[in-house]
């Protein structure tokens, strides 16, 4: 797992491993295929202008902007 401080320092991107209640995100990267992620309403976590990257292809195709 990437160190959030290194990501911030290198790319000026704030990375989090925990979701804050009511917080909206510009980008969501799903990098593991945990069943809990399948239950999330991903769109409720995101701003209207968003990027959703589904590394493990666990979301329906129409929800992800890119997948592997």
HELIX and SHEET records of a PDB file:
HELIX    1   1 UNK A    4  UNK A   11  1                                   8    
HELIX    2   2 UNK A   35  UNK A   39  1                                   5    
HELIX    3   3 UNK A   42  UNK A   45  5                                   4    
HELIX    4   4 UNK A   61  UNK A   63  5                                   3    
SHEET    1   A 3 UNK A  25  UNK A  30  0                                        
SHEET    2   A 3 UNK A  46  UNK A  54  1                                        
SHEET    3   A 3 UNK A  66  UNK A  67  1                                        
END                                                                             
